[in-house]
Amino acid sequence: MAWVHRRTLTTPVSLLRCLKSIKEYAFVKSPYPVIITLEDHLTPDLQAKVAEIDSGQDDEVNNGFSERKSQPPRAPEYKRLNALHAGKPKNGLRDALKVMTDKVKRLSLSELALERAASSHGTDVVRFTQKNMLRIYPKGTRGYGKSLWLMHGMFRSNGECGYVKKPDLLMKKGPKNEVFDPRKTLPVKTTLKVSVYFGDGWRLDFSQTHFDSYSPPDFYTKVHMLGVPADAAKHRTRIIEDDWNPVWNEEFTFPLTVPELALLQIEVREYDRSDKDDFGGQTCLPVSDLRPGIRSVPQFDKRGDQLKSR
């Protein structure tokens, strides 16, 4: 008997192989727990067998990780297997987002369903996730691009361990049981000033003719702020022509009402008069982690891999 992952764009793979891969690779970056989603269509006796396999792998993972001398031991409270029943909306989204006082739920939504939920039921989503787990899965055609960059930016917090503490404002309730409303405009809480001085390193990462066949590149920088609608903003520097080492010396100001949810995206492009501007690199940073001072900001490619000389 083999349990496999089927009916998706991915190649079928056995459950045991997945669990062994998790055991081998999941705890290299950090000792924190991995959340496994199982969608089964099995009889009760086979479900019990899968649970037995899961528990065995969980014990092996814990024991194996503790024996690695170069890694810190896992926290004792994570050395156990927790099962949480999941569900999909059946009677409408608002009903699925109802909070039950005596039960913890896990709800699965697609990426597009989350966008609709955030638009039409924003406060319900906030209230639901104060106690319950909301799992979002990407659309099957999701590729590399801005959405992935933002995800990488958010999870650069907390040492890139994969877990980011939810801001207190998302956990609080008001005197009338009200919760944070992402679409409500609040007073400006802080102002972030970003100075873009100069750039260097592209000549080592790209060939001399990568951007222009006959001349040095014409670089400019796009600086975006992403977060609640009231904080969204875009700026860009002037174009520096024919220079592998552009110097901009420009400052941009971002008034922020909810800095806890804000991400700063910095993208470098090369101006092309006759075609689409060429991509030179990008990075995305959580505003809550920024500190005053002058920084050399690494750049990443479209896949999210850091450029060697940036």
JOWO-V848453 format. One line per field, one symbol per residue. ss: DSSP state (~ for helix, > for strand, _ for the rest). phi: phi as a letter, one per 30 degrees, with the letter a starting at -180 (. if undefined). psi: psi as a letter, one per 40 degrees, with the letter a starting at -180 (. if undefined). Layout:
# JOWO-V848453
ss: ???
phi: ???
psi: ???
This chain:
# JOWO-V848453
ss: ___>_________>~~~~~~~~~~~__________________~~~~~~~~~~~~~~~~~~~~~~~_________~~~_______>>_____~~~~_________>>>>>~~~~~~~~~~_~~~~~~~____>>>>>________~~~~~~~~~___~~~_______~~~___________________>>>>>>>>>___~~~~_____________>>>>>>>>__~~~_>>>>___>______>>>>>>>>>>__~~~_>>>>>>>>_______>>>>>>>>>~~~__________>_____>____
phi: .bcbcbhbdcdebdddddddddedcdcddadddcccccccbcdedddddddddeddddddddddddddddcddddedcdacccbdcaceccjddddddccdcbccbccbdedddeddddcbeddddddddbccccccdddcdbdledddddedddddhihdjbbddeeddcdbddcidbecdcddcddcabcccccdabajddccbddcdcbdbaddcdbcccccbldedcdabbbdddcdhadbdbchbbbcbdbcbddccbccbbcbcdbdcbddddckaabbdddcdbdkcbccdcbdddjddddcc
psi: hhhihifaeihhiiddddddddddddfddieiihhhhhhifiidddddddddddddddddddddddehdeiiiihdeegihhhhhiiihdfiddddehhhdeihihhhiiddddddddddfdddddddeddihhhhiiidehaiadddddddddeeifefeehhhhiddeeiiadfeiihheehhiihdihhhhhhciiiededdiideddhdeiiigiihhhihibiddehihiiiihhifhegihdfihihhhhdgddeihhhhhhihhhdeahiiheiiihhhdeeiiiihihhiiiadeehhide.
